Amino acid sequence: MKKRSLAVKMFIAMILGLVVGIGFLTLRESLVSSGQAGTWTMINNLLFQDVTAEGAEQALGIFYIIGQLFVNALQLIMIPMVFVSIVLAVGTITDTKKLGRISMKTIGFFLGTKVLGIALAASVGMIIYQMGLFNTVVDGLAVSAGSTGSNPMAIILKVVPNNIVSVFGDNGRVLSIVFLAVVVGLTLNKINSKTSTIKNLCEELNKVITVFLGFIVNKFGPITIFCLLSRTFAMYGVSHLKPALTYIITVVLSLLFFLLVVYPTIIVVLGKVSPIPFIKKIAKVAVFAFSTSSSAATLPLNQKTATEELGISEEVASFILPLGMTINMDGTAIMQVIATIFIAGCAGYELTITTLLLIGVLALVASIATPGAPGAGAVILFTILTGIGLTSEAALIAYSLILAINRPVEMLVTVLNVVDDSVTAIVVGKSEGALNEEIYNATEKAITERASKNVS
């Protein structure tokens, strides 16, 4: 029998995960409503419980452990992969004018799509707000601030690190790693003839990372997706989803519109290629992002797909994708704008045009400051609430509701964040003559056969 492709395996795992997760969710609601909560607790401890949580000393948490081991393995190589790939990307572009063009195009595209997303979110959010559909009753939820508010502009201070050792030991300092990698890459370019040893070391490390990544994703990706999705849906009770159904529908429809309409249109208009091959090949990356809810964990697979299947050159993909994972969060910005309007509606705040513009600016900055980790967008959301003065008890209760039910939304948010990086790489690559359209339009089977011939 022919081996199924990785994309098919991941899609099957996603469907099975959704079915099993919803099945367990239904079982949970049935057991709790019939007074058999103890039975559900036993099932939860066996399969889904976070074994690191307080009071979970006796739990097995099989699905939780499988998911976390996989995500940890990907996060293990995230920092070295980002550093090495950007060093090689910058260090091998000897034409400084070309490097400057790629940088300006990339950042300009990031900002353009983000502003477009914020404008869409603000428009949709205000329509729902004016209709009074965000006046959701959230009484009874415990007040939880989730995070201490801070000035979003503080992210600028984290760009330039003051301790190189601490930066490489902290997965949350990716922006600093990008800065260091760019500096090292530019330095290698400057003294090119004397840096062959460092370049060779980076190239060999890149090969090790690629082999490790291929093994982890191909062998364990599908089973992990099944476990992560099953656990996610099994852990959320219907009681958490009902109060904010309007918010969830509004965000999901906005994200899907951007994903299914805006991005394909951009590929046609700016990339000047058909969006069909892109949709087919990016599907497994989207499924992976949806399952892990982490753009950082998805970066290795995204980069592999971009270079091997979408035909984007190594120098372009290795520069744009790690940078995008760090600062380009369209989905996060859309979610944060709609969530802020939702909280304002729940807490009875009046929103003016000035306030809406302020929300947009803060969302633009805050989304850049959001780590590529599960749930980070909802936590960073508190900086926007603080910035516009949404700090009353009613606002904090509504914010608690966002924290409680935002996990399914964050999964789709991550898909948007990841896909936008690949769209950017295609558009910039096309403009720089760094997009191999033969590979881009080739089927997965043809690409596999080509790779096999190259190996032999």
Buried (B, 14 or more C-beta within 10 A) or exposed (E): EEEEEBBBBBBBBBEBBBBBBBEBBEBBBEBBEEEEEEBBBEBBBEBBBBBEEEEBEEBBBBBBBBBBEBBEBBBEBBBBBBBBBBBBBBBBBEEEEEBEBBBEBBBEBBBEBBBBBBEBBBEBBBEBBEEEBBEBEBEEBEEEBBBEBBBBEEBEEBEEBEEEEEBBEBBEBBBBBBBBBBBBBBBBBEEEEEBEEBBEEBEEBBEEBBEBBBEBBEEBBBBBBBBBBBBBBBBBBEEBBEBBEBBBEBBBEBBEEBBEEBBBEBBEEBBEBBBEBBBEBBBBBBBBBBBBBBBBBBBBBBBBBBBBBBBBBBBBBBBBBBBBBBBBBBBBBBBBBBBBBBBBBBBEBEBEEEBBEBBBEBBBBBBBBBBBBBBBBBBBBBBBBBBBEBBEEBBBBBBBBBBBBBBBBBBBBBBBBBBBBBBBBBBBBBBBEBBBEEBBEBEBEEBBEBEEEEEE
